[in-house]
Amino acid sequence: MADAMEGRATPDPLGEVLHALRVKGTFYCRSELTAPWGVTMPPMPGDMWFHVGLQGRCVIDVEGHPPAELTAGGFVLVTRGVGHRLYDVPEAPCPAVERLPHEYDDGRYALLRHGGGGPKTTLVCGALRLDHHAAGGLLAALPPVMHLHGLSALQAEWMQASIRLMAAESRGMLLGGETVVTRLADVLVVQAIRAWLEQRADAGGGWLGALRDPQVGRAMAAVHRDPGRRWTVAALASTVGVSRSVFAARFKERVGRAPMAYVDEVRMSIARDRLEAPGATVGEVAWSLGYGSEAAFGRAFKRVTGETPGAVRRRAG
């Protein structure tokens, strides 16, 4: 039976998850920086920092990781949202970026001019988060600092095309330019994640390895696609065409926890987002995720998250 699990043709669960990724931008900034200059980016828990080089060069220094040099046409993603420094020379002072004066086009797009008046470096930087309940597993699989190297010709072409368009829009800032720049930034982040994953198609461990497994990955994708279905181990095993016992053992081996524990984690991640939405009720969220009563949903939510659904709703206002 285990051999049968290997041989069946399957769709691409990882591609399905990537296709569903959406980004929510928190903050975007065009930075015009003249030598000598340095800035410190604050921690943004739950977000990712990205930096796109449009002109000149700089160093991105994340504590505990080798410094990354960013030049024109380059892209660096700080996936954990940790604080870090950017500078043109190591001895440059690095004030907190939020304390420097910015010009705002709207609440999320800013222009920063800073530095000593020497040669110019121009960047587009920002903070955003992935809006998908699979994002936690994906982010845990990514390196803390993603500096893309060795791109294929096709990958390099579309990355550079996006960056060139961003540079042109950012330079002229025509009508609606800030919208184009922010959308391009969102696309670049997803492109970068895809490119990194494609470079590591043989990764066999952790969440990515489980998602690439022919049958376990299909089951995981099915849960993400339809979290409100009344899943059981038998129903998941049937979805991928193997016995309950073989599926349960293989799922735990690849994912590190039992199938229904994973189902609960996915549901509670979705539940938290829905509970924080304006006007949401605990009963509606419970029903949408396949629970027959608020009590059953509440017990599952408390077991997985350590707090009650009501506490999340009250905090969200």
N, C-alpha and C positions, 0 to 999 in steps of 0.2 A: 504493500500500500504506500509506503514511503516513496518508493521509486515512481509510483504514479503521480505523486505530488510534484516531482521534478519535471515530468515530461509534458504536462498539459500547456497548450498555448494560452497566454494570458494578455490582458491589456497592460498598460503601463501605469501602475498605481502612483509611482513617484511623479510622473508627468501629470497625472490627474490632480495631485495635490498642488504642484507648481502652477497649473493652469488656474486653480481656484484662489491663488494668493492675491490679496488686495493690500494696498498700503494706505496708511493714514498719516499724512504729513503733520508734524507738530510745529516745525519751524524750518524756514529756508532763508539763506542769506548769501548774497553776492558780496565777497570781501575783496576790496582793493587795498593791498598791503604794500608799503614801500619800506625798503631796507634802511636800517635794521628793524625787524619787527618780531613779535611773538605774542601769542594769545593762549589762554588756558580754557578749554571747553569743559563745562560742568558735567557731572554724572547725570544721565537721563535714564533712570531705571525703567525697564520695559521697552525702551526705544533703541534704535540703532543710529549712530552717527555716520554720515557719509561725507566724503570730500572729493570734489572733482577739480582737477587742475586745468585751468584755461590759459594761463600765462605764467612764465617764470617757474620757480621751484620752491619747495619747502620740505621740511621734515616733520613727520607725524610721530610723536613720541608717546607711546602707551606704556605705562610702568609694567615691567615684567616681560616686555616683548622687544625684539630688535626694532630700532627706529626704521620707519618706512619713508623713503624719499618719494615725493610726489612731484611730477613734472607735468608740463602741458600735455593734455590728452590722457592723463592717468586718473585712476580711480582707487580710492581706499574706503573700505567699509569697516567700522568699528562695531561689531555685531552685538556686543553686550551693553552698549551705551555707557561705558565707563568714561570717567573724566580723562583727559589727555591734553598734551601740549602740541602746538604748531609753532614753528619758528623757521627763520631763514638761516640763522647762526645760533649755535648752542648758548652763547653768552647773552643773547637778547632777553630783556625782561619779558615776562609772560603774564600780563594782567588778565584777570577773569574777563572773558569776552562779554558777559552780560553787563559788566560795569562800564563798557565803552559806549560812546554815543552811536546810535543807529538811526538811519532814516527808514521809515516804514511806508511801503506802498499799501499794505493792508495789515491785518493782525498777524499774518504768518510769514510775510516776505519782507526782508529788510536789506538795506545797503549799509555796509560797514567800510569806513575809510580809516586806516590806522597805519602808523609807522613813522620812520624818520626822514622820508623824502627821497630815498635812494631808488635803485631799480625796483620795478613793480612786479609783484606776484598777484595774480587774480585767481580766486577760487569761487566755486559755488559749494556751500556747505549746508548741512541741515540735519534734522533729527526726524525720524519717522518710525512707525511700527507696522509689523505685518498683521493684517486683520484676517486671521483664519485660525480655527481651533487646532490646526496641525502645526501652527507656527512655533509653539514651544519645543516640540520634538525636533523641528528643523533647525531652529536657532542653536539648540544644544549640540547639534552635529556640526555646526559651522565653526571655523577657527575664530578666536576672539578678535583678531585683526586680519581682514581679508584684503590682500594686495595682489591683484591678478597679474600673473605672468604666464608666458607660453600659450597665449590664446591661439586658437586656430584662425585661419585666414577669415572665415565667415564670422566668427565671434568678434575678432578685432575690427572687422568692417562695420558691423552694426553698433558696436560700442563707440567707435570713433565717430561714426555718422551722428549718433545721438549727442555726443559731446560737442561736435562742431556746431550742430544746430543750437544747442544750449548756449554756446559761446556767442553766436550771432544774435540770438534773442536777448541775452543778458547785456550785450554791448549796447544795442540800440534801445532796448526796453520800449518797443512799440506798444500800441494799444493791445492790452491783453497779454503782454510779454511775460509778466510774472506768472500768469496761469500756465503758459507754455513751458516755462522753466521748471515750475514745480511738477508738472505732469511728466516732463522728461526725466527729472530726478527720480520720480517713482519708477518709471520704466527702467532706468539704468540700474537701480537696486535689484529689481527682479532679474534683469539680464545678467548681472554679476553673479547672483546666486545660482542661476541656471548654468552659467559658464563654469563656475567652480565645481558644481556637481558633475557636469559632463566630463571634466578633467579627471574625476575620481570615480569613474563608472565601476571600478572593481572593489570599491569600499564594501566590506562584508560585515562590519560590526555595528552595534548600536541601532538607533532608530532607522538610519538610512539603510543599513543592511537588512533589517526586518521588512522595510517597505519594498525592498527589491526582491525579497523572497517570492517565488511564483505564486504560492497560495496564501501565505501569511500576509503578504502585501495586498493581495486582492481583498482579503477579509478586512484589513485595516482601512483600505479605501472605501469599502462598503459601509463601514461604520461612520466614517467622516462624511460620506455622501448622504446617508439617511440615519442620523443619530437617534431620531424619534421612533424608529422601528422597534418592535418588541423583541430585541435580540436575546437569544440564548446561545450557549455553546453549540448546541445541535444545529440551530439555524445558521450560524456562521460556518460551521463545518459543511453543511449542505450547500451553502452558497459557493464554496470552492470545490465541492465534489469529493470530499474525503470523509473518513469515519470520525466520529466525535472524539474518540480517544487519541487517535493519531494527530488530529488537528490541535487538541488541547495541549498535548505534550510539545508539539513543534512550536506552537505560538508562544508558550512560556519560555522555551529555549531561546527563541529568536528575539522576543520583545522584553523578556525579563520579568514578566508578570502574567497572571492568568488572563484569558480573553475578556471575562466580564469585568475584571478590574480595569482593563484598558477602556472598555466601553464606558464605565462610570467616569473615568478621568476625562474622556472626550466630552461626555454630556455635561459634566460640571464646569468645564471650561466654557462651553457654549452658554450654560445657564448663568454663569457670572456676568457675561456680557449682556445677556438679555435682561437680567435683573437690574442692571445699571441703566437700562434705557428708560427714558421718560414715559411714565404711564404704565409700565409693566406691572403685572400682578404675579404673585407667587403661583397661584393656581394656573394661570395661562402658561407660564414657563414650564410648570410640571407637566401639564397636558401635552405641550408641544414636544417634549422629550420622551414621551411614552410612559409616563408614570400615571397610575390609576388614581392616585390621591396625593394631596399636598403632604400628608404625613410620610408616605413612602419616599417622596422626593426629598423632603426635609431631612430624613434619616440618611439618605445617600449623600446629600450635599454636605451635611455635617461630617460624615465619615471621611469624605475625600478632602474637603477644604478646611475643616476644623472650625467652621462658623455656620450660623444658620442663614437660610435665604432671607429671612426678615431683617437680619443685621445688615446684609448687603443692600437691601432696598432702602432701609433707613439712611444709610450712609450716602446713597446716591441721591437722596432727597425726593 
